[in-house]
Amino acid sequence: MPKPAKELKALQVKNLSAPGRHAVGGVNGLCLNITETGARSWILRVTVGLKRRHIGLGGYPEVSLAEARELALEMRRKISAGVDPVVERREQRQALVVTTKQRTTFEQAFTRFFEEKVEGELRNAKHRNQWQSTLKTYAYPVLGEKAVADISVEDVLEVLRPIWMIKNETASRVRQRIEAVLDWSKAMGLRNGENPARWKGNLQQLLSSPNKVQKDNRHPAIALDELALWFRLLRAREGIAARALEFLTLTAARSGEIRGAQWDEIDLQIGVWTVPAERMKAGREHRVPLSTATVDLLEAMPRMLNCDVVFPSPKNGVMSDMTLSAVMRRIQESEEKAGRPGFLDIRSRRPAVPHGLRSSFRDWAAERTAYPRDMAEIALAHTVGSEVERAYRRSDMLERRREMMDAWAKFILGSNPKICPTGVDVRQ
């Protein structure tokens, strides 16, 4: 039998410094391992059956000499009883992983899914906030503390049924988001089986079709025959918000793109506004050809000192979305106060809103012009064609779209291309 190692004292162990394995005695096979970098850890060298094992017992000095000897002695007792400590540890780790997965709640799963996937894909802060707010409001009360492994169709229905008939568009998005979280959970090994939030062939059989439940949720738009009058009323108003809404109308861009517009994105010489990818809904750079009327508008805009925003708020920051809506609301209120119906959507009979101006542009392109559909869709920064078609399309039709935007400007300007002085009755 090998000679037992000399039993070292705690101070002697502390003074060990040479790289290598140092037997410390007290329990046969117990060593302090010192690496080239000076890291120290306890190792028990032992034979289990026919296998030579080097079992780690923790780092030094976190695990003291006395504790290491106690752990080593316990390991040798287990081996004597026929237990392989290495196999035992592996099984314990696997059991812990299984238990952790089984206990992962919907809230925990969503938090990881949001941080690891959603945040990286959604550049628009508003859309990221909607993901969080809708699930916190509607899903968390039912699913938040429930393990994703245990979520069933009945659980999902408990979330959706109270809002399915009265807030169907919201409910549909909540369902899609729950489905996405549970799909991610399955991919991560946190649950098995079918996704209980899946629509086709599943909830489709249990809930009314959204097409039959949803009301007309399209953004109210101004009728084409009323657009020139509305635009004259807009131009008669003072203020940066009114000019921003005018710019939105002329370019058919989204509110967020307008409000965040920077002077260095605009080239007035060639008449192009280049919106960077990070401010676009689709995450792709978008070029907007500027009509003559739009260039005139920008050239007349004052430039604030130390402010890069084209249409700044009173504090030289980015104005809120409600600011543009307020301009349209005041025009509508003025019309109603004068005993006129104002500017109502043809279908829903609701007052028009800023986003509805994009719909007005699309209706104009389709009904009053012969411009190709794809050109109008590109002007609206919509995704056009399949992935293959987009891969082969090298042009964004910039110059052809410039002609279209000039025609659009002439249409909405009507017979009054000049800016109306404030206070003038533009209806005369």
N, C-alpha and C positions, 0 to 999 in steps of 0.2 A: 504494500500500500504506500502511496506517496506520503512523504513526511508532512504533517500539518504545518501550515504557515504560522509564523510568529504572530502572536496577538498584539496588534499595535494599539497604542493609546490615541485618544482624540487629538492631542497636540501633534503627535507623530504623523497622523493622517493629514492634518492641516498643513504640515510642512512638506509633504510630498509635492514635487514639482516636475519631475522628469516625465516626458511623454511616454505612454505605455500603460500596461495593466499591472497594478500593484496589489498583491494579496495582502489583506489586512487581518486575517485570522479571526478567531471567534466562531466562525461557521465555515466549514469546508467549502472552498470554491468562491467565496466572496472576495471581490476585487474592486478597487477604485480605478476607473479608466480615465486617463488624462490624454486629451488630444493634443496635436501640435499647436493648436490655437489656445490651449490652456483650459478648455472646457472640461469639467469633471462630472462623472456620473458613476453610479453603482451598477455592477454586473455580477450576476451569480452564474458561475460556470458549473454545469451539472449535466449528468446523463439521465435521460428519461427513456426507459426501455433500451432501445438500441440507438437512440438519437442523442447527439451532443447538442445541448441547448446553452445559449448565452441569453439569460433573462435579465432585462433592464429593471432596476428597482428605483429609478428616479435620480435626479441630479443632486450634486453636493455643492453647497452645504444645505440646500433646502431639505434634503433628507440627511439627518445626522448619522454618525457612525452607529450609535445605539439602535436607531430606527432601522438602519440598513440590516444590521444583524438580526433584528427581530423579524423583518420581512423575509430575509433569507432562510431563517429557521422555519418560518411558516410555509415557505415554498417547499422545503425538503420534507416537511410533514405530509404535505399534499402528495408529493411524488411517492412517498412511502405507502400512501393509501391508494395508489394507482391512478392519480389524477395528473394529467399533463397541464401545467400552469399556462403554457403558451396557447394550447387549444382552448382552455377555459377562458382566457382573456379574449381570444378571437370571437368566441361564441357570445361573450358578454358585450363586446363592441357591436356585433351584428344585431343582438337583441336590442341594444340601445338605439341603433339606427332605425330599426323597425318601429320601436316604441315612439321615437321622435316623429317619424313620418305619420304614424297613426294619430298622433296628438297635434299635428300641424293644423291650426284653425284656418278658416277662410280668410279672416283678417290678416293673419301672418302670411298666408300664401299670396294674397293680393299685394301686400306691402312689398314682398320680394319681387313679384311679377312686375309691379309698377316701376320699381327702381331698376330692375335688370332689363326690362324690355320696353315698356310704354314710354318712359321718360326719354329713352334714346330715339324713339321713332316719332313721337309727337313733338313737333317744334313749337306749335301754337300753345301758349300758356293757358289760354281759355279752354282748349280741348283737354289739356292735362287736368285742369281743375274740375272739369265736368266729369271725367272718369272718377276722380276721388269723391266728389260731392254726391253723385248719384248712387254710388255703391254704399257710401256711409249713411246716406239718408234712407235708402230703401232695402238694401241687402243686409247690412250689418245687424239690424235689430233681430233678424231671423237667423242669418248664417254666420255672423261675425265670430261667435265663440264655438261654432260647430266644426269638428274636424272635417277637412275636405274629403277624407276617405269615406265619411259616413253620409255625405250630402246626397239626398235622393230627389226624385221627381217631385214628391210631395213637398219637400222643403222649398224647392224652386217655385212651385205653384203658390206656396204661402207668401212668397215675396211678391209675385206678379199679380195674383188675382185682385187684390185691393185697388190696384191702379190700372189694370189692363183696359177697362172700359172708359175710364175718365181721363187718363193720361197715357194714352196708348203709345204715342211716339216716345215718351220718356220710358215707359215700361219695356218697349221693344229694345231700346238701347241698354237698359239694365240687363235684360236677358242676354243680349250679345256679349256684354262685359262679363257677366257671370260665366257664360260658356267659355270665354277666352281664359279666364282665371282657372277654370277646372281643366281645360285642355292643357294649359301649362303645368298644372299640378300632376296630371297623368304623365306628361313627358318627364317630369322630375321624379317620378316614382312615388308620389305622395298619395295616389289613389289608383284604383283599377276599374275596369269596366267601362260601360258607355257613359257619355256625358249627359247628365240629367237635364241640362239647360239647352240641349240641341233642339232646334225647331223642327226640321224636316223629319217626318216619320216618328216624331216624339211629342213635343208640346203642341205641334200642329194639330194633333188629334184631340187636344184637351182645351185649347183656347181659341177664341174667335179670330178669324183672319184679320190682320192689321188693316188690309185694304178695305175691309167692310166696317171697321171700327173707327179708324182715323178720320177726323174731319179734314177739311182742306187746310193744311198747315203751310202752304206756300206763302212766301212773304208778299204782302199786299203791294201791288204795283200800280203805277199811274197809267191810265188808258192812253194809247198813242195819240188820239185826237186831242187830248187835254194836255199833252206834255209841253208843248211850246208855251202855252199860257202859264203853266206851273213854273217853267223855267224863267219866264219874265218876272214873275212874282219873286222868285228866289233871287234874281239878280238885282232887284230893287231893294233888297235887304243889305244892311251894313254888317260888318263883322267878319272876323277870320273864319268862324264856323260856317257862315254862309258861303264864303269862297271855297272852303274845303268841300262842302256839299256840291258846289258848282263843278269843282275839279272831279269829284266822284262821278257826277253825271256825265261829264264829257269823256271820261276815260273808261267808264263801266267797271272800275276796279272795286275791290272790297274796302269796307270801312277801315279795317286795320291797316291795310296797305297805304291808304290815304293819310291816316292820322300819323303813321310812323314815317312818312316820306321825308327824305333828307335832301338838302340842296345838292350834295355831291353825287346823288343818284341821277340827277337831271342834267342833260346836255341840251341847252336851249338852242345852240347853234345848229345841231342836226335834228332837233325835235324828238328826242328819245328819253324816256324815263326807264331806267333799269332797276327793277326791284330785286334785291338780293334774295337768295334762296331761303335764308333763315327767317324772312318775313312773309314767305309765301305758304299758303295752305298745303300745296303739293310738295314743298321742299325743293323746288327748282327755280332757278333764276328766270325772271319774266321781263321781257322788253315790251314797253308800251309806246307805240308811235303817237306823238302829240299833234293834234290838229292845230291849225293856225289860231283858232279861238282859244285853245288851251294854252298855247305859248303866250298869247296876249294876256291871258289871265295871270300866268306866272310872272311875266315881266312887270305887271302892275302890282304884284305882291310886295309889301315891305319886307326887308330882311332884318331880323332882330340881331342886335349885337351879342356875340358869344352864344348864338343859338343856331344849330344846324337844321332844326325841324322847319319844314316849309309852312305848316299850319300849326303853330305852337299854341299851347294853352296860355292863360294870363300869366302863369309863372314860368313861361318859356319851356315847358315840358310837352309831353304828348297829351293832346286833349282826349277826354273820355269818349267812349262810343255813344253815350247818352247825349253828348253835345250836338252831334249831327242829327240825332233823332229829335232833339228839342227844336231845331230849326224847322224841320218838316211839320212838327206838331203845331208850332206857332202859325205857320202858313195855313194849316187846316183850321185852326181856331179862328183866325181872321176871316176865313171864308164863311164858316158857320155863323159867326157873329154878324156878318153882313146878310144872313138869310140864305146863303148858298150851300149846297151839299158838300162842296170842297172836292177833294181828289180821292175818290174811292175805288178800290179794286173792283173790276167788272164782275168777278166771280163771287168773292166773299163779301163785298160791300163794306170792307174795312178800310180805314184810312191808310194810304200808302206809307211805306217806311223806306229808309235809305237803301236797304238791300234789295228792295223791290225794283229799284232803278235798273239793276242788272237784268231783271226779267223784262223790263220795258225795252231795254236795248236788244235783248234776244228776240222779243216779239217783232220789233222793228226790222231786224235783219231778216227774219223769216217771212214776214208778211208784206213788207214794203220794198224789199230789195231782191236782187238776184245773186247776192254774194253767197259763196259756198258755205254750207253748214259748218265745215271744219274751221273755216276762217273765223266765224263768229265764236265758236267754242274756244279757239286759241286766244282770241281777244279777251274772253272771260277767264283765261288761265285754267280752263278745264282740261282734263286728260282726254286726249283724242286718239282713237284707234287702239289696236292691240299692242302688246310689248314689242312684237316684231315690227309692226308698222312704225312705231315710235323710234325704234332703233335705226331704221333706214331713212327716216325723215330728217334731213339735215337743215331745213329752213323753217323759220317760224313765220314766214310770209310777212315780214315786217313792212315792206313798202306797199304791198297790196293791202295790208291792214291800215296803213296810213290813209290810203284813199277812202277806205270804209269809214274810218273815224272822222275824216273831214266831212263825209256825207252825213254821218250821224250828227255832227255839230251843226250843220246847216239845217237839218230836220228839227232839232230841238230849239235852235235860235229862231226859226220861223222867219218872219219878215222884220225882225227887230234885232239885228246883230250887235248893236251898241249896248253897253251897260246902261241900265236905266237909273237915272238919279233918284235917290231916296225921296219918297213922298209923292212921286208921280204916279197917277193912276194908270197902271200898265194895261188895264182892260179897255182903255179908250182907243 
